[in-house]
């Protein structure tokens, strides 16, 4: 983003270029989980059938929690090979079926993971914590960044002994709205309840402002 006030620039000769930064804290209100089943067998059909059985089992369990926003994220069926002493060894087929689950009830994230694993899921890729109105928070941070630059410019102008307030002639946006952040999980073998804390999201914006005074 660039903002320029050419008329103002033509009126004044003194300029200064200031960097400003603004930061706001947002609390995530959406959780996106990618959970699924991975099976392996020498026979592709057998691997697929076992995968389908386990997938349906954990999906049924998740739906019993009241979760309805579920969709297939990834499905792959690949032949697996190992190499020993330069010889390729066929290890059969690996079938991977990953589902994306979305919920706005942040308190249920740990229960979803535990329920899925108990019911047959053996792959927990990650959990994304998102802020639904992140652009609104970013705009707030952007406004704070401009204010921060103005405060710096005013302080500098005051130290130079000028009574004229600096006026922004050009504003350059140096940042962009942030993307969701994720917490990585690996497949768990124990049944210890999964603690999941979405925490907070620090949204930072930065600008470069050219002032005239």
Buried (B, 14 or more C-beta within 10 A) or exposed (E): EEBEBEEBBEEBEEEBEBBBBBBBEBEBBBBBBBBBBBBBBEEBEBBBBBBBEBBEBBBEBBEEBEBEEBEEBEBEBEEEEEEEEEEEEEEBBBBBBBBBBBBEBBEBBBBBBBBBBEBBBBBBBEBBBBBEEBEBBBBBBBBBBBEBBBEBBBEBBEEEEEEEEBBBBBBBBEBEBBEEBBBEBEEEEEEEEBEBEBEEBEBBBBBBBBBBB
